[in-house]
């Protein structure tokens, strides 16, 4: 912020020392005698007043700016008390993938139920009903597994049936601790926790999804699928920014990502009005076959887009079947006579529509396959 100049206490209120010094230091304003010689000609009282004023101004500026160097700095008039140094940015530390804790092996139950019940009571696990203890025993849940959950302070988080499911799924207590410490344990049901662990989903991936705001957008089964398909959060960011994240299911997103379908292609399909016309598998097929939107426009204009499946459109496009050939078949009434593979075969074999008409007029066409038609044409030509 620009500092206001401090005026001397008893000096002329309109006196501006900076302007005065600039004028006197300008060679154009100096006479042959020096500035100090001129000052000697002033009356003594006036000199004293000016000297006192200069002293007061310098003292005020000293206090306001924090040192002598800033007083005598020249430039725009801004007071600068520090020098900005651009230090190189500290690189972000690499993301450390937190591995899944291994499954812990527990000793199986080798005693009878009464011994199990007695040990259960001795461990002060009286928060469970008798039917729950029986269920633990019948499911082979070791008392130590329950104690480990209690030791982690998580026993109140699960019902007895959930604990049975966790144990029988080989889920280690350390994974529960990881999820709880990261604040994810309350986000998922116990069956979801089992699925995430058995699906190999790491805590690091969950944190990335959380930080990107996608954890609440997908079910746990979707998260498992996205993780195992290596779908990055940056791809989800692109889909979100383009407005497609809510347009596709998670399985569609996996398919699009795995097939390298770009959001720019989706944009072109959207702009041309075809995004809602095709399934995601059709979009993948069209993209990987390089079917242009202009070809789709031609098909649409001729009324054929609804006549053919996406695989047919891919085949026709890849075989360079012209719209005019389709028009000829349509006008002659043969478009529905042949499958799209038959049309491709006829076109690539240069079979003219007139030959089909001749076969029709001779009552031969109904008994012939498209390969028979091709053979008959090649025989005569």
C-alpha positions as CSV (number, residue, x, y, z in Angstrom):
1,X,0.0,0.0,0.0
2,X,1.3,3.5,-0.9
3,X,2.5,5.4,2.2
4,X,1.3,8.9,2.8
5,X,4.0,11.5,3.2
6,X,4.4,12.8,6.8
7,X,4.4,16.5,7.1
8,X,6.7,18.4,9.5
9,X,5.0,19.7,12.6
10,X,5.7,23.4,12.3
11,X,6.4,23.7,8.5
12,X,4.3,25.1,5.9
13,X,1.3,22.7,5.4
14,X,1.7,23.0,1.6
15,X,5.4,22.3,1.7
16,X,6.3,19.1,-0.2
17,X,9.9,18.1,0.5
18,X,10.0,15.4,-2.2
19,X,9.0,17.9,-4.9
20,X,11.4,20.5,-3.5
21,X,14.3,18.0,-3.6
22,X,13.5,16.9,-7.1
23,X,13.4,20.5,-8.3
24,X,16.7,21.3,-6.7
25,X,18.4,18.2,-8.0
26,X,17.3,18.8,-11.5
27,X,20.2,20.3,-13.5
28,X,17.8,22.5,-15.5
29,X,16.7,24.2,-12.3
30,X,20.1,24.9,-10.9
31,X,22.0,28.1,-11.4
32,X,25.7,28.2,-11.7
33,X,25.9,28.4,-7.9
34,X,25.2,25.1,-6.1
35,X,22.1,24.2,-4.2
36,X,23.9,24.6,-0.9
37,X,25.3,28.0,-1.8
38,X,21.8,29.1,-2.6
39,X,20.6,27.9,0.8
40,X,23.3,29.9,2.5
41,X,21.6,33.1,1.2
42,X,18.4,32.3,3.1
43,X,17.8,33.8,6.5
44,X,19.1,31.8,9.5
45,X,15.6,31.2,11.0
46,X,14.2,29.9,7.8
47,X,17.2,27.6,7.4
48,X,16.6,26.2,10.8
49,X,12.9,25.6,10.2
50,X,13.7,23.8,7.0
51,X,16.4,21.7,8.7
52,X,14.0,20.8,11.5
53,X,11.3,19.8,9.0
54,X,13.7,17.6,7.0
55,X,14.8,15.9,10.2
56,X,11.2,15.2,11.3
57,X,10.3,13.8,7.8
58,X,13.3,11.5,7.8
59,X,12.6,10.3,11.3
60,X,8.9,9.6,10.4
61,X,9.8,7.8,7.2
62,X,12.4,5.7,9.1
63,X,9.7,4.5,11.6
64,X,7.1,3.9,8.9
65,X,9.3,2.0,6.5
66,X,11.5,0.1,8.8
67,X,14.9,1.2,7.9
68,X,17.2,3.6,6.1
69,X,17.5,1.8,2.8
70,X,13.8,2.1,2.0
71,X,13.9,5.9,2.6
72,X,16.4,6.4,-0.2
73,X,15.0,3.9,-2.6
74,X,14.0,5.3,-6.0
75,X,11.3,4.1,-8.4
76,X,7.6,4.4,-8.6
77,X,7.1,5.9,-5.1
78,X,6.0,2.6,-3.6
79,X,7.7,1.8,-0.3
80,X,9.3,-1.6,-0.4
81,X,10.6,-3.3,2.7
82,X,11.3,-6.8,1.4
83,X,12.5,-8.6,-1.7
84,X,10.3,-11.3,-3.2
85,X,12.3,-14.4,-4.2
86,X,10.7,-17.0,-6.4
87,X,11.6,-20.3,-4.9
88,X,11.1,-23.5,-6.9
89,X,7.9,-25.2,-6.0
90,X,8.3,-28.2,-3.8
91,X,7.2,-31.3,-5.8
92,X,4.2,-33.2,-4.4
93,X,5.2,-36.4,-2.7
94,X,4.2,-39.5,-4.7
95,X,1.0,-41.2,-3.7
96,X,1.9,-44.2,-1.6
97,X,-0.4,-47.1,-2.3
98,X,-1.5,-48.6,1.0
99,X,-1.6,-52.4,0.5
100,X,-4.4,-54.5,1.7
101,X,-3.6,-56.2,5.0
102,X,-3.3,-60.0,4.6
103,X,-5.9,-62.5,5.9
104,X,-5.1,-63.7,9.4
105,X,-5.3,-67.3,10.1
106,X,-7.1,-68.3,13.3
107,X,-7.2,-71.6,15.1
108,X,-10.4,-73.4,14.4
109,X,-12.9,-74.4,17.0
110,X,-11.9,-77.8,18.4
111,X,-14.1,-78.0,21.5
112,X,-17.8,-78.7,22.0
113,X,-20.4,-76.0,22.3
114,X,-20.4,-75.9,26.1
115,X,-16.7,-75.3,26.2
116,X,-17.1,-72.6,23.6
117,X,-19.9,-71.0,25.5
118,X,-17.9,-71.1,28.7
119,X,-14.9,-69.4,27.0
120,X,-17.2,-66.9,25.5
121,X,-18.6,-65.9,28.9
122,X,-15.1,-65.8,30.4
123,X,-14.1,-63.2,27.8
124,X,-17.0,-61.0,29.0
125,X,-18.7,-61.0,25.6
126,X,-22.1,-60.8,27.2
127,X,-23.4,-58.3,24.7
128,X,-24.5,-61.2,22.5
129,X,-27.6,-63.3,23.0
130,X,-27.5,-67.1,23.3
131,X,-28.7,-67.5,19.7
132,X,-25.9,-65.3,18.5
133,X,-23.3,-67.4,20.4
134,X,-24.8,-70.5,18.8
135,X,-24.6,-68.9,15.4
136,X,-21.0,-68.0,16.0
137,X,-20.2,-71.6,17.1
138,X,-22.1,-73.2,14.1
139,X,-20.3,-70.8,11.7
140,X,-16.9,-71.6,13.1
141,X,-16.1,-68.1,14.3
142,X,-13.2,-68.2,16.7
143,X,-13.6,-66.2,19.9
144,X,-10.3,-64.5,19.3
145,X,-11.7,-63.0,16.0
146,X,-14.5,-61.4,18.0
147,X,-12.0,-60.2,20.7
148,X,-9.8,-58.7,18.0
149,X,-12.8,-56.7,16.7
150,X,-13.5,-55.6,20.3
151,X,-9.9,-54.6,20.8
152,X,-10.1,-52.4,17.8
153,X,-13.2,-50.7,19.3
154,X,-15.4,-51.8,16.5
155,X,-17.6,-54.4,18.1
156,X,-20.6,-52.0,18.3
157,X,-20.3,-51.4,14.5
158,X,-21.5,-54.9,13.5
159,X,-24.3,-57.3,14.2
160,X,-23.4,-60.9,15.0
161,X,-24.5,-61.9,11.5
162,X,-22.2,-59.3,10.1
163,X,-19.3,-60.6,12.1
164,X,-20.0,-64.1,10.8
165,X,-19.9,-62.8,7.3
166,X,-16.7,-60.9,7.8
167,X,-14.9,-63.9,9.3
168,X,-16.1,-66.4,6.7
169,X,-15.0,-64.0,3.9
170,X,-11.5,-63.9,5.4
171,X,-11.6,-60.2,6.2
172,X,-8.8,-59.2,8.5
173,X,-9.6,-56.8,11.4
174,X,-6.7,-54.6,10.2
175,X,-8.8,-53.7,7.1
176,X,-11.7,-52.7,9.3
177,X,-9.3,-50.5,11.3
178,X,-7.9,-48.9,8.1
179,X,-11.5,-48.1,6.9
180,X,-12.5,-46.8,10.3
181,X,-9.4,-44.5,10.6
182,X,-10.1,-43.1,7.2
183,X,-13.8,-42.5,8.0
184,X,-15.1,-45.1,5.4
185,X,-16.5,-47.7,7.8
186,X,-19.7,-45.8,8.2
187,X,-20.0,-45.3,4.5
188,X,-20.4,-49.0,3.6
189,X,-22.4,-51.9,4.8
190,X,-20.6,-55.0,6.0
191,X,-21.4,-56.8,2.7
192,X,-19.9,-53.8,0.9
193,X,-16.8,-54.0,3.1
194,X,-16.4,-57.7,2.2
195,X,-16.8,-56.9,-1.5
196,X,-14.3,-54.1,-1.4
197,X,-11.7,-56.3,0.4
198,X,-12.2,-59.4,-1.8
199,X,-12.2,-57.0,-4.8
200,X,-8.7,-55.8,-3.9
201,X,-9.8,-52.2,-3.5
202,X,-7.2,-50.3,-1.6
203,X,-7.6,-47.5,0.9
204,X,-5.7,-45.3,-1.4
205,X,-8.2,-45.7,-4.2
206,X,-11.1,-45.0,-1.9
207,X,-9.3,-41.8,-0.7
208,X,-8.8,-40.7,-4.3
209,X,-12.5,-41.3,-5.0
210,X,-13.5,-39.4,-1.9
211,X,-11.2,-36.5,-2.6
212,X,-12.6,-36.2,-6.1
213,X,-16.1,-36.3,-4.9
214,X,-17.1,-39.6,-6.5
215,X,-17.5,-41.9,-3.5
216,X,-21.2,-41.1,-3.1
217,X,-21.9,-41.3,-6.9
218,X,-21.2,-45.1,-7.2
219,X,-22.3,-48.2,-5.4
220,X,-19.6,-50.4,-3.9
221,X,-19.9,-52.9,-6.7
222,X,-19.3,-50.0,-9.1
223,X,-16.3,-48.9,-7.2
224,X,-14.9,-52.5,-7.3
225,X,-15.5,-52.6,-11.1
226,X,-13.9,-49.2,-11.7
227,X,-10.9,-50.1,-9.5
228,X,-10.3,-53.5,-11.2
229,X,-10.6,-51.9,-14.6
230,X,-8.0,-49.2,-13.7
231,X,-10.5,-46.4,-14.4
232,X,-8.7,-43.3,-13.2
233,X,-10.3,-40.4,-11.4
234,X,-9.0,-38.1,-14.1
235,X,-11.1,-39.9,-16.7
236,X,-14.1,-39.5,-14.3
237,X,-13.2,-35.8,-14.1
238,X,-13.3,-35.6,-17.9
239,X,-16.7,-37.3,-18.0
240,X,-18.0,-35.1,-15.2
241,X,-16.8,-31.9,-16.9
242,X,-18.4,-32.9,-20.2
243,X,-21.7,-33.8,-18.5
244,X,-21.6,-37.5,-19.2
245,X,-21.0,-39.0,-15.8
246,X,-24.8,-39.3,-15.2
247,X,-25.5,-40.4,-18.7
248,X,-23.8,-43.8,-18.4
249,X,-23.8,-46.7,-16.0
250,X,-20.6,-47.6,-14.3
251,X,-20.3,-50.7,-16.6
252,X,-20.6,-48.3,-19.6
253,X,-17.9,-46.0,-18.1
254,X,-15.7,-49.0,-17.7
255,X,-16.3,-50.1,-21.3
256,X,-15.7,-46.6,-22.7
257,X,-12.5,-46.2,-20.7
258,X,-11.2,-49.6,-21.6
259,X,-11.9,-49.0,-25.3
260,X,-10.2,-45.6,-25.1
261,X,-13.3,-43.7,-26.2
262,X,-12.5,-40.0,-25.9
263,X,-14.9,-37.4,-24.5
264,X,-14.3,-35.4,-27.7
265,X,-15.9,-38.3,-29.7
266,X,-18.8,-38.3,-27.2
267,X,-19.1,-34.6,-27.8
268,X,-19.4,-35.1,-31.6
269,X,-22.0,-37.8,-31.1
270,X,-23.9,-35.6,-28.7
271,X,-23.8,-32.5,-31.0
272,X,-25.0,-34.7,-34.0
273,X,-27.9,-36.0,-31.8
274,X,-26.7,-39.7,-31.9
275,X,-25.6,-40.2,-28.3
276,X,-29.1,-41.2,-27.2
277,X,-29.6,-43.4,-30.3
278,X,-27.0,-46.0,-29.5
279,X,-26.1,-48.1,-26.5
280,X,-22.6,-47.7,-25.0
281,X,-21.5,-50.9,-26.6
282,X,-22.6,-49.5,-30.0
283,X,-20.7,-46.3,-29.3
284,X,-17.6,-48.3,-28.5
285,X,-18.0,-50.3,-31.8
286,X,-18.6,-47.2,-33.9
287,X,-15.6,-45.4,-32.3
288,X,-13.2,-48.3,-32.8
289,X,-14.4,-48.7,-36.4
290,X,-13.9,-45.0,-37.1
291,X,-17.5,-44.6,-38.2
292,X,-17.8,-40.8,-38.9
293,X,-20.8,-38.8,-37.8
294,X,-21.1,-37.6,-41.4
295,X,-21.8,-41.2,-42.5
296,X,-24.4,-41.5,-39.8
297,X,-25.9,-38.2,-41.1
298,X,-26.2,-39.8,-44.5
299,X,-27.8,-42.9,-43.1
300,X,-30.2,-40.7,-41.1
301,X,-31.1,-38.5,-44.0
302,X,-31.9,-41.6,-46.2
303,X,-34.0,-43.1,-43.4
304,X,-31.7,-46.1,-42.8
305,X,-30.4,-45.4,-39.3
306,X,-33.3,-47.2,-37.8
307,X,-33.2,-50.0,-40.4
308,X,-29.8,-51.4,-39.4
309,X,-28.2,-52.4,-36.1
310,X,-25.0,-50.7,-35.1
311,X,-23.0,-53.8,-36.1
312,X,-24.7,-53.6,-39.6
313,X,-23.8,-49.9,-39.8
314,X,-20.2,-50.7,-38.9
315,X,-20.1,-53.4,-41.6
316,X,-21.6,-51.2,-44.3
317,X,-19.3,-48.3,-43.5
318,X,-16.2,-50.5,-43.3
319,X,-17.1,-52.1,-46.7
320,X,-17.7,-48.6,-48.2
321,X,-21.3,-49.5,-49.2
322,X,-22.7,-46.3,-50.7
323,X,-25.9,-44.8,-49.7
324,X,-26.9,-44.7,-53.4
325,X,-26.6,-48.5,-53.6
326,X,-28.9,-48.8,-50.6
327,X,-31.3,-46.4,-52.3
328,X,-31.4,-48.6,-55.4
329,X,-32.1,-51.7,-53.3
330,X,-34.8,-49.8,-51.4
331,X,-36.5,-48.6,-54.6
332,X,-36.4,-52.0,-56.2
333,X,-37.8,-53.6,-53.0
334,X,-34.7,-55.7,-52.2
335,X,-33.5,-53.9,-49.0
336,X,-35.4,-56.2,-46.7
337,X,-34.6,-59.3,-48.9
338,X,-31.0,-59.5,-47.8
339,X,-29.2,-59.3,-44.5
340,X,-26.6,-56.5,-44.1
341,X,-23.9,-59.1,-44.7
342,X,-25.7,-60.1,-47.9
343,X,-25.9,-56.5,-49.0
344,X,-22.2,-56.1,-48.3
345,X,-21.4,-59.2,-50.3
346,X,-23.5,-58.1,-53.3
347,X,-22.0,-54.6,-53.2
348,X,-18.4,-55.7,-53.0
349,X,-19.0,-58.3,-55.7
350,X,-20.4,-55.5,-58.0
351,X,-23.7,-57.2,-58.4
352,X,-26.0,-54.5,-59.9
353,X,-29.6,-54.1,-58.7
354,X,-30.7,-54.8,-62.3
355,X,-29.4,-58.3,-62.1
356,X,-31.5,-58.8,-58.9
357,X,-34.6,-57.5,-60.8
358,X,-33.9,-60.0,-63.6
359,X,-33.7,-62.9,-61.2
360,X,-36.9,-61.7,-59.6
361,X,-38.7,-61.5,-63.0
362,X,-37.6,-65.1,-63.7
363,X,-38.9,-66.2,-60.3
364,X,-35.4,-67.4,-59.3
365,X,-34.6,-65.0,-56.5
366,X,-36.7,-66.6,-53.8
367,X,-34.8,-69.8,-54.0
368,X,-31.3,-68.2,-54.0
369,X,-29.1,-67.1,-51.2
370,X,-27.0,-64.0,-51.6
371,X,-24.0,-66.1,-52.3
372,X,-25.9,-68.0,-55.0
373,X,-26.8,-64.6,-56.5
374,X,-23.1,-63.6,-56.5
375,X,-22.1,-66.9,-58.1
376,X,-24.8,-66.7,-60.8
377,X,-23.7,-63.1,-61.6
378,X,-20.0,-64.0,-61.8
379,X,-20.8,-67.0,-64.0
380,X,-22.5,-64.9,-66.6
381,X,-20.1,-62.0,-66.3
